[in-house]
Amino acid sequence: MNTLLRSLVVSCCLILGPQCYVEELFAPPGLWIHDLWFAREGDTYHAYYLQVPQAIGSANDWSARHDLQQIGHATSTDLIHWQDQGPVVTPMPRLWRSAIATGSVARHDGKWFMPFSATGGKDSVVGMAVSNDLNTWKVPGDGPLVTSQAYPGEWQGRKLQWKALADPYLYPEPIDGWYYMLINARVQGDPLNSAGCIGVLRSRDMQAWESAGVFSYPQWCDRMETPCVWKHGDRWYLCFGTAHDQTEFPEKWTNSVPESLKKKLRVNAIFTADQFTGPYEPLGEWWLDKMPDGRSGYIHKIIPGPDGNDVLLTSTDWKISPPYPVEYPAAGSIRLKKPQ
């Protein structure tokens, strides 16, 4: 932001007072970023995200982005001002991770673990990187952590099989000694336009993983992208993106959503449950179509802010958004406030 523009911003804020929020959003120079995930150690937040060079020409050229995406890294103490720390995981051409995508981070036994989406080998779905300090990451072994094998599950009394697609979300704390990984998955044998589900794996050591079933299966969409889960009070929350890429929208979707969403290809959703293992289902105004300041974003993360209260961050205009304070209405879902 140049000096003249900054002076104008300061003048506006003196007039508008607390209603004014202007901050230059962060992205590393020359890069577009999207799909964020976070870790925190002490007072420092670590943001990880997918980054691609702007030299590819178009931020929406997903065919060009696919093989070039790296996992970037930045740090902050306030979730507003970020310092670029460079890439931490890169694709490896001709190997099982020739293309990489969204991940997450959790700590176990003194080390940090980052599962990430990986494609390249015919069965690759999820790889795992490991770090001692959140800055330097290595990918041990010579193959993926999770493959495209079928896993058993159950939904509303029905036995089914599901396969992992992408977007591993590692819940950051063990529950009864188990670490849980939520995955964008697909129920086998059901129509593609409604087969998206949240499949779940669990492990005690971050190495051997087994099926923990299906936490959500609304039969609404192709995919339930980039999930994350957290608890507030006595209620559990699941955030994900509904993805529609088939020629027809599922009947359950068009019969369940407001008119404005019926033909949208991507919608941010918040489902709730009474327990961690679900079932997660819509409650109240479950969709997040726009941010309260008018910005848009797809794929959100909700984390505790520096003051201990929950905030939502997303990627907007291919940058890290400001932190949006989160409120929890009694009717369910969440409500966002403008950045402070």
Residue, then its C-alpha position, 0 to 999 in steps of 0.5 A: m500500500n503506497t504512502l498516499l493511499r495509506s494516508l487516505v485510509v488513516s483519514c477514513c478510519l479517523i472519521l468512521g472509527p470502529q466501523c473502519y477495517v482496512e488491511e492489505l491482505f497477504a499472499p507471497p509476492g508473485l503467487w496466488i494462494h488458496d485452501l488454508w490450514f493452520a497450526r499454533e505453537g505458543d503465540t505464533y500461528h503457522a498458516y499453510y496453503l496451496q500456492v502457484p505462480q501468477a506467471i501461469g496467467s490465470a488464477n482460474d486455470w485449474s488444469a495449469r495449477h494442478d501439477l504446479q501447486q506447492i504447500g506454502h508457509a507463513t507465520s503471524t502472531d495476530l492472524i493479520h500480519w504475515q511473514d512468508q516462510g517459503p514452500v515446505v512441501t513440493p510435488m515430485p514429478r513422476l512419483w506418487r506425489s507428482a501433484i499435491a493439494t490440501g492438508s492439515v497439521a497435528r502434533h503427536d509424540g513431540k513431532w508435527f504431522m501433515p497429511f496432504s492430498a497426493t496424486g501420481g501413482k494409480d492409488s495415491v490419495v494422501g501423503m504424510a510430511v513430518s516436522n520437528d519445528l513446523n518449519t522444515w518438513k520431510v516426506p518419509g517413505d516411498g509411497p502414500l499413506v492412504t490409497s484408493q482402497a475401499y473402506p467399510g462404513e455405515w450410514q443410518g443403518r445401511k452398510l456401505q463402502w467408501k473411498a477416499l478422494a482428497d483433503p485429509y483433515l487431522y483433528p489436532e487432539p487425540i480422542d480416547g487415544w485415537y487421532y482422527m482423519l476426516i476425508n473428502a470421500r465417495v460412497q461406492g455404487d451410489p450416483l456420482n452426483s450425490a455420493g460425496c461423504i465424509g469418510v473417517l480414518r483413525s490411528r494411534d501412532m500416525q502410521a497404521w490407519e483404520s476406518a472409523g466409518v462415515f460422519s456425514y452423508p447428506q446425498w447432496c453433492d459429488r464431493m464434500e471438500t476440505p472438511c474441518v471439525w471443532k467443538h463449541g460448548d456442547r455442540w460439534y461443528l463440521c465445515f466443508g464445501t459442497a462440490h457439484d460437477q455432474t450434469e444434474f443436481p441431486e434431488k435431495w439438494t434441490n429439495s433441501v436448499p434455498e432457491s438462491l443455492k439450487k444451481k450453485l456449483r460450490v457452497n460453504a456449509i456448516f453441519t452440527a452434531d451432538q458428538f464428535t463421531g456425528p452424524y453431522e447434519p444441517l441445522g439452522e442457516w447452515w450456508l455461508d455464502k458471503m462474508p459480512d464485509g462483502r468478500s467471498g471465499y471458499i473453504h474455511k477454517i475456524i480456529p481460536g484467535p489470539d484472545g481465545n475466541d473463535v475466528l474464521l479464515t478463508s482465502t479471498d482474492w487468492k490471499i489470506s482473509p482477515p479473521y472474522p469473529v464467530e458467533y454461535p446462535a442457539a438455532g445452530s450453524i454459525r454467524l460471522k462478524k466484520p473483522q475488528 
